[in-house]
Amino acid sequence: MALTVSHRPGEMCVSVCFRVCVRVCVCVCACVCVCGRRAGSSAACPLLPPPRAGLAGRGLGGEGAGARRAPHWLSPAAHVAGHAIKAAAAPLKPVLLPPRFRRDTASLSPSAAMAVDAFLGKWCLVSSEGFEEYMKELGVGMAMRKMGSMAKPDVYITKDGDAVTVKTESTFKTSQFSFKIGEKFEENTLDGRKTQTLVSLKDDGSLVQEQEWDGKKTIITRKLVNGQLVVECDMNGVKCVRVYQKA
């Protein structure tokens, strides 16, 4: 049995007109959107998604030909906040630790501090060999050499933190200098020289003082032998030995 559907003439006319109008509107809107985007118009089409930034140079609207294209909504980058991306790209900054967590590289180790402490105190000269010849090699004048050879100085070695001070007193002259182990400093010597001086602590516990000036160099070694302070001076192979007893 066949099923027949009948339409009234008026209803058929309205239906056909409605379909034609819908298709015409869709075509007109599509043409306006495409033409408007090609012409750089900022008008938005109600039937198409809004333009994305960074596509102006390609005829699709946006901020400019050189702008970066926004990530797709399925991309993980689209779900990361902009300030978070900038923070991730920012250069790392050093972290400053509180003083109790920082290590002072200039500080002496406990064993080195004990080795230096053994030199502390007052020391009195008891013997001297070759001192005048050594002073002559340094360039000291004759009058000062004679007075220096006759002087019987007392040496005071003290320490304040990592700074060590050596003070030499005599009826002839008094002088002193301070140093830190491994740090170069400017020294004004007893005989009037201005030197660049470096004091280092050797593995055997001796203190080695290197003085440099005008292209010249002398080495003064202080060491403890049988409870006495032995000072050895060397300048171009000319040596002297001075022995001090602790007061």
C-alpha positions as CSV (number, residue, x, y, z in Angstrom):
1,M,0.0,0.0,0.0
2,A,1.5,3.3,-1.0
3,L,1.8,6.3,1.3
4,T,1.1,9.6,-0.3
5,V,1.7,13.0,1.2
6,S,-0.1,16.0,-0.2
7,H,0.8,19.6,0.3
8,R,-1.3,22.6,-0.1
9,P,-0.1,25.0,-2.8
10,G,0.4,27.8,-0.2
11,E,2.5,25.7,2.1
12,M,4.8,24.6,-0.8
13,C,5.4,28.2,-1.8
14,V,6.3,29.3,1.7
15,S,8.7,26.3,2.2
16,V,10.5,27.0,-1.1
17,C,10.9,30.7,-0.4
18,F,12.2,30.0,3.1
19,R,14.9,27.6,1.8
20,V,16.0,30.0,-0.9
21,C,16.3,33.0,1.5
22,V,18.4,30.9,4.0
23,R,20.8,29.9,1.2
24,V,21.1,33.4,-0.1
25,C,21.9,34.8,3.4
26,V,24.6,32.1,3.9
27,C,26.2,33.0,0.6
28,V,26.1,36.7,1.2
29,C,27.6,36.4,4.7
30,A,30.4,34.1,3.5
31,C,31.3,36.6,0.7
32,V,31.3,39.5,3.1
33,C,33.6,37.7,5.6
34,V,36.1,36.6,3.0
35,C,36.2,40.0,1.3
36,G,36.4,41.9,4.5
37,R,39.3,39.8,5.8
38,R,41.2,40.2,2.6
39,A,40.7,44.0,2.7
40,G,42.0,44.1,6.3
41,S,38.6,44.9,7.7
42,S,38.2,44.4,11.4
43,A,34.5,43.4,11.1
44,A,33.7,40.0,12.6
45,C,31.7,37.4,10.8
46,P,28.9,35.9,12.8
47,L,29.2,32.6,11.0
48,L,33.0,32.1,11.3
49,P,35.3,31.9,14.3
50,P,37.1,35.2,15.3
51,P,40.6,35.8,13.7
52,R,43.7,34.8,15.7
53,A,46.5,37.2,16.4
54,G,49.6,37.0,14.2
55,L,48.0,36.2,10.9
56,A,47.6,39.7,9.3
57,G,50.4,39.1,6.8
58,R,48.5,36.0,5.5
59,G,45.3,37.9,4.6
60,L,43.5,36.5,7.7
61,G,43.6,39.5,10.0
62,G,45.5,39.9,13.3
63,E,48.2,42.1,14.7
64,G,51.0,41.9,12.1
65,A,52.9,39.7,9.7
66,G,55.8,39.3,12.2
67,A,53.6,38.3,15.2
68,R,53.8,34.8,16.6
69,R,50.8,32.5,16.0
70,A,48.7,31.7,19.1
71,P,49.0,28.0,20.1
72,H,46.1,25.7,19.2
73,W,43.7,25.1,22.0
74,L,44.7,21.4,22.1
75,S,48.4,22.4,22.6
76,P,49.7,22.2,26.2
77,A,51.2,25.7,25.8
78,A,47.6,27.1,25.4
79,H,46.9,26.1,29.0
80,V,49.9,27.8,30.6
81,A,49.6,31.3,31.8
82,G,51.6,34.0,30.0
83,H,53.5,35.2,33.1
84,A,54.4,31.6,33.8
85,I,56.0,31.2,30.4
86,K,57.9,34.5,30.8
87,A,59.1,33.4,34.2
88,A,60.4,30.1,32.8
89,A,62.4,31.9,30.2
90,A,63.8,34.5,32.6
91,P,67.6,34.0,33.5
92,L,68.3,32.3,36.8
93,K,69.3,34.5,39.7
94,P,71.9,33.4,42.3
95,V,70.5,32.5,45.7
96,L,72.2,34.3,48.6
97,L,72.5,32.1,51.6
98,P,72.4,33.4,55.2
99,P,75.8,34.0,56.8
100,R,75.7,30.7,58.8
101,F,75.5,28.7,55.6
102,R,78.3,30.5,53.8
103,R,81.9,29.4,54.1
104,D,84.6,32.1,54.5
105,T,87.3,31.0,52.1
106,A,89.8,33.2,53.8
107,S,89.4,31.3,57.2
108,L,92.1,29.0,58.2
109,S,91.5,25.3,58.8
110,P,91.8,24.1,62.4
111,S,95.1,22.5,61.7
112,A,96.5,25.6,60.0
113,A,95.2,27.8,62.9
114,M,97.0,25.6,65.4
115,A,100.3,25.8,63.3
116,V,100.1,29.6,63.3
117,D,99.2,29.7,67.0
118,A,102.5,28.0,67.8
119,F,104.4,31.1,66.6
120,L,102.5,33.5,68.9
121,G,104.3,35.2,71.7
122,K,107.4,37.3,72.5
123,W,110.7,36.1,71.0
124,C,114.1,37.5,72.0
125,L,117.2,37.2,69.7
126,V,119.9,34.9,71.0
127,S,122.1,34.4,68.0
128,S,122.7,35.7,64.5
129,E,124.9,34.6,61.6
130,G,125.5,36.3,58.3
131,F,123.1,39.1,58.9
132,E,125.3,41.9,57.7
133,E,126.2,40.2,54.5
134,Y,122.5,39.5,53.9
135,M,121.7,43.2,54.4
136,K,124.4,44.2,52.0
137,E,122.9,42.0,49.3
138,L,119.6,43.7,50.0
139,G,121.2,47.0,49.2
140,V,121.3,48.4,52.8
141,G,123.9,51.1,53.4
142,M,126.9,50.6,55.5
143,A,125.8,52.7,58.5
144,M,122.5,51.0,58.7
145,R,124.1,47.6,58.4
146,K,126.4,48.2,61.3
147,M,123.6,49.4,63.5
148,G,121.4,46.5,62.5
149,S,124.1,44.0,63.3
150,M,124.5,45.4,66.8
151,A,120.8,45.6,67.6
152,K,119.2,42.8,69.7
153,P,115.5,43.0,68.7
154,D,112.5,41.5,70.3
155,V,109.8,40.1,68.1
156,Y,106.1,40.0,69.0
157,I,103.8,37.8,67.0
158,T,100.1,38.2,67.6
159,K,96.9,37.1,65.9
160,D,93.5,38.7,65.6
161,G,91.1,36.4,63.7
162,D,93.0,35.4,60.6
163,A,95.3,38.5,60.6
164,V,98.8,37.9,62.0
165,T,101.0,40.8,63.1
166,V,104.7,40.6,63.5
167,K,106.3,43.5,65.4
168,T,110.0,44.0,65.8
169,E,111.3,46.3,68.6
170,S,114.8,47.4,69.3
171,T,116.8,50.4,70.5
172,F,117.7,51.0,66.9
173,K,114.2,50.9,65.2
174,T,110.7,49.5,65.5
175,S,108.5,48.2,62.7
176,Q,105.6,45.9,62.2
177,F,103.5,44.4,59.5
178,S,100.2,42.4,59.4
179,F,99.2,39.7,56.9
180,K,96.7,36.9,56.2
181,I,97.9,33.5,55.0
182,G,97.9,33.4,51.2
183,E,97.0,37.1,50.6
184,K,99.5,39.4,49.0
185,F,100.0,42.8,50.7
186,E,102.3,45.9,50.6
187,E,105.0,45.9,53.2
188,N,107.2,48.7,54.4
189,T,110.4,47.0,55.6
190,L,112.7,48.0,58.5
191,D,115.4,49.1,56.0
192,G,113.0,51.3,54.0
193,R,112.0,49.0,51.1
194,K,108.4,48.9,49.9
195,T,107.7,45.4,48.8
196,Q,104.8,43.2,47.6
197,T,104.8,40.4,50.2
198,L,103.1,37.0,50.4
199,V,103.2,34.8,53.4
200,S,102.3,31.1,53.0
201,L,102.0,28.2,55.5
202,K,103.9,25.1,54.4
203,D,103.1,21.5,55.1
204,D,105.9,21.3,57.7
205,G,104.4,24.1,59.7
206,S,106.9,26.8,58.6
207,L,105.9,30.3,57.5
208,V,107.5,31.4,54.3
209,Q,107.6,35.2,53.6
210,E,108.3,36.3,50.0
211,Q,109.2,39.9,49.3
212,E,109.4,41.3,45.8
213,W,110.5,44.8,44.8
214,D,112.2,46.4,41.8
215,G,112.5,43.0,40.1
216,K,114.3,41.6,43.1
217,K,113.1,38.9,45.5
218,T,114.1,37.6,49.0
219,I,112.6,34.7,51.0
220,I,112.4,34.7,54.8
221,T,111.4,31.4,56.4
222,R,110.3,31.1,60.0
223,K,110.1,27.7,61.7
224,L,110.1,26.3,65.2
225,V,113.0,24.0,66.1
226,N,113.3,22.6,69.7
227,G,111.1,25.4,71.1
228,Q,113.1,28.1,69.4
229,L,112.1,30.4,66.5
230,V,114.6,30.0,63.7
231,V,114.5,32.7,61.0
232,E,116.3,31.9,57.7
233,C,116.8,34.8,55.2
234,D,117.9,34.2,51.5
235,M,118.8,36.7,48.9
236,N,120.4,35.5,45.7
237,G,122.0,32.6,47.6
238,V,123.3,34.9,50.4
239,K,121.9,33.5,53.6
240,C,121.6,34.4,57.2
241,V,120.2,32.5,60.2
242,R,118.8,34.2,63.3
243,V,117.6,32.3,66.4
244,Y,115.0,33.6,68.9
245,Q,114.1,32.2,72.3
246,K,110.6,32.5,73.6
247,A,110.4,34.9,76.6
